[in-house]
Amino acid sequence: MNDAPDEGLGRSRGGFTTKIHLGADGYRRPVSLLITAGQVADSTRFTAVVDRVHMLRSGPGRPRTRPDRVLADKAYSSRANRTYLRGRGITATIPEKADQQANRRRRGSRGGRPPSFDAEAYKRRNTVERCINLLKQNRAVATRYDKRAYVFHGTVTAAGLRLWLRPP
């Protein structure tokens, strides 16, 4: 079987896999979705996932495309991602990697200030992991029997719709 990036299949440590890049709200419902091959790094798709966010307003109007805050794990801790979020006016709660901390400290005063980090807000980051677990309760999402990426994207979208239709 050949690696097919356009079909969302690729090699990773676990074998021939697909990766679901996902943004979720506080109620464990998906608000943005991206399917990539298994070897694609999480950090490289961060801006694409954030750009796809569309959150409903409580009243009339178009959906919001700018979340108040982004909670992400250390895989997304890069200067480019933080600059992107700052440019859009989004508060970032992303812990700094140990090697980034060491490099900043090694540079002394030229290393700059450490990025702000709200440990209390970071405790809510698990909602994305819980959303993925709810999606994988659907056997078709967990096993990926679909060959085509667009069909698998539709399968994950249908599973996400089920999450949106249940009461919060």
Secondary structure as GFF3:
##gff-version 3
##sequence-region A 1 168
A	DSSP	three_ten_helix	5	7	.	.	.	ID=ss1
A	DSSP	beta_strand	10	12	.	.	.	ID=ss2
A	DSSP	beta_strand	15	24	.	.	.	ID=ss3
A	DSSP	beta_strand	30	37	.	.	.	ID=ss4
A	DSSP	three_ten_helix	43	45	.	.	.	ID=ss5
A	DSSP	alpha_helix	46	51	.	.	.	ID=ss6
A	DSSP	beta_strand	69	71	.	.	.	ID=ss7
A	DSSP	three_ten_helix	74	76	.	.	.	ID=ss8
A	DSSP	alpha_helix	79	88	.	.	.	ID=ss9
A	DSSP	beta_strand	91	93	.	.	.	ID=ss10
A	DSSP	alpha_helix	98	106	.	.	.	ID=ss11
A	DSSP	three_ten_helix	108	111	.	.	.	ID=ss12
A	DSSP	alpha_helix	119	122	.	.	.	ID=ss13
A	DSSP	three_ten_helix	123	125	.	.	.	ID=ss14
A	DSSP	alpha_helix	126	135	.	.	.	ID=ss15
A	DSSP	alpha_helix	139	143	.	.	.	ID=ss16
A	DSSP	alpha_helix	149	165	.	.	.	ID=ss17
###
